[in-house]
Amino acid sequence: MSSGTPSSALYFEDCVVGRAVSVAAREVQQADLVAFARITGDLNPLHVDPEFARRTVFRGTVAHGMYVLSFAAGSMWQSGAFDGTVIAVEAVTSRFVAPVRPLDRLEVTLVVAALDAQPAARRGWVQWDVRARNQRGEVVLESEWRVVMARRREGT
C-alpha cells in the first residue's frame, strides 16, 4: 500500500522534463539488511556480520547495492505519485556511488529526464533520473529508470 491518494498519481501527461518527485527520508535498519540477504541468498558477511565487516575497508556493515536500488523503488511507490499508473519498469541502469550503512537516512528524488509518447495510445515511456542521498546530503545511488506509464483516461 502506498502513502499517496489516487488523485496524487502521475499519469504520462503529467510528466514534463524536469518535474521532480521527492520522497521523505527513511532509515536503513541492520535487520532489514539481514532480511534482504536472506530473501536474495546474498549472505555476504559484509552485509550481515558486524564483527566481520568491522575488519574490512568499510569498518562496519554496508547495504547491498541491490538493497539500495530496491529501497529507492519502494520509496517511489510510497510517494503515491505512481498509484495505478506504472505499467512496467522496462530498464534500469545504476551506479552505487557511496556505501549505505545501518541508521543512514535515505531520501530519494526522481526527476523526469525524457519522454517517449510513441509506444501506444494508452501508455508512454518516461525516463526518470533517480538519486538517493544520505542524511549528510551525499549521493549514494545514481540511477536511470525507463518506466511505462499509463495515459490519463477520460474521467481520471
C-alpha positions in Angstrom: 0.0 0.0 0.0 1.3 3.4 -0.8 1.1 6.6 1.2 -0.5 8.7 -1.5 -4.0 9.0 -2.7 -5.2 8.1 -6.1 -5.7 11.7 -7.0 -2.0 12.3 -6.4 -0.9 9.8 -9.0 1.0 11.0 -12.0 0.0 9.9 -15.5 2.1 10.1 -18.6 0.5 13.5 -19.4 1.6 14.9 -16.0 5.2 14.2 -16.7 7.3 17.0 -18.1 11.1 17.1 -18.4 12.4 18.5 -15.1 9.4 17.6 -13.0 10.6 16.1 -9.6 9.1 13.8 -7.1 10.8 13.7 -3.7 10.1 11.1 -1.1 10.5 11.6 2.7 13.7 10.1 4.1 13.5 6.7 5.7 16.1 5.0 7.9 18.0 1.9 6.9 18.0 -0.8 9.6 20.5 -3.6 10.1 17.6 -6.1 10.5 16.4 -5.0 7.0 19.8 -5.8 5.5 19.7 -9.3 7.1 16.2 -9.9 5.9 17.2 -8.8 2.3 20.2 -11.1 2.5 18.0 -14.0 3.4 15.4 -13.3 0.7 18.0 -12.9 -2.0 20.5 -15.5 -0.8 23.3 -12.9 -0.8 24.7 -13.6 2.7 28.0 -11.9 2.2 29.2 -11.2 5.8 30.0 -7.6 4.7 26.2 -7.0 4.9 25.2 -9.3 7.8 28.1 -9.8 10.2 29.1 -6.6 12.0 32.2 -8.2 13.6 33.5 -9.4 10.2 32.6 -6.1 8.5 34.4 -4.1 11.2 37.7 -5.6 9.9 37.1 -4.5 6.3 37.8 -1.3 4.5 34.2 -0.2 5.3 34.7 -0.6 9.1 31.2 -1.9 9.5 28.3 -3.4 7.7 27.0 -1.8 4.5 23.9 -2.3 2.5 23.8 -4.4 -0.7 23.8 -2.2 -3.8 20.6 -4.0 -4.8 19.1 -3.3 -1.4 19.6 0.5 -2.1 18.1 0.2 -5.5 15.1 -1.7 -4.1 14.8 0.9 -1.3 14.6 3.6 -4.0 11.9 1.6 -5.8 9.9 1.2 -2.6 10.3 4.9 -2.0 8.9 5.6 -5.4 5.8 3.6 -4.6 5.4 5.2 -1.2 5.3 8.6 -2.7 1.8 7.9 -4.0 2.8 9.5 -7.3 2.7 6.2 -9.1 -0.5 4.6 -7.7 -2.1 2.7 -10.6 -0.1 4.5 -13.3 3.1 2.4 -13.6 2.6 -0.4 -16.0 6.1 -1.7 -16.1 9.8 -0.8 -15.5 11.4 -1.6 -18.8 15.1 -0.8 -18.0 17.3 0.3 -15.1 20.9 1.4 -15.1 22.5 2.2 -11.8 25.7 3.4 -10.2 26.3 2.8 -6.5 28.3 5.9 -5.5 28.9 5.5 -1.8 28.3 2.9 0.9 25.0 2.9 2.8 25.2 1.9 6.5 22.6 0.9 9.0 20.9 4.0 10.5 21.6 6.1 7.4 18.5 8.1 6.4 18.0 8.0 2.7 16.0 10.5 0.7 15.1 9.6 -2.9 14.4 12.1 -5.7 13.1 11.2 -9.1 13.3 13.7 -12.0 11.7 13.3 -15.4 14.6 13.2 -17.9 12.9 12.2 -21.1 9.6 11.3 -22.6 8.6 9.0 -25.4 4.9 9.2 -26.4 5.1 6.7 -29.2 4.5 3.3 -27.7 0.7 3.3 -27.6 -2.4 5.4 -27.2 -2.9 4.2 -23.6 0.7 4.5 -22.4 4.1 6.2 -22.8 7.7 5.8 -21.6 9.2 8.1 -19.0 12.8 8.1 -18.2 13.4 9.0 -14.6 16.7 10.1 -13.2 16.8 8.8 -9.7 19.1 9.9 -6.8 19.3 8.7 -3.3 21.1 10.8 -0.7 22.0 10.1 2.9 21.4 12.4 5.9 24.7 14.2 5.0 23.4 15.0 1.5 25.9 12.7 -0.1 24.7 10.9 -3.2 24.7 7.1 -2.6 22.8 6.0 -5.7 22.5 7.4 -9.2 20.1 5.5 -11.5 18.0 5.9 -14.6 14.7 4.1 -14.9 12.7 3.7 -18.1 9.1 3.3 -17.0 6.0 2.6 -19.0 3.3 4.8 -17.6 -0.5 4.9 -18.2 -2.0 7.8 -20.0 -5.0 9.5 -18.4 -8.4 8.1 -19.5 -11.5 10.2 -19.6 -12.7 10.9 -16.1 -9.3 10.4 -14.4 
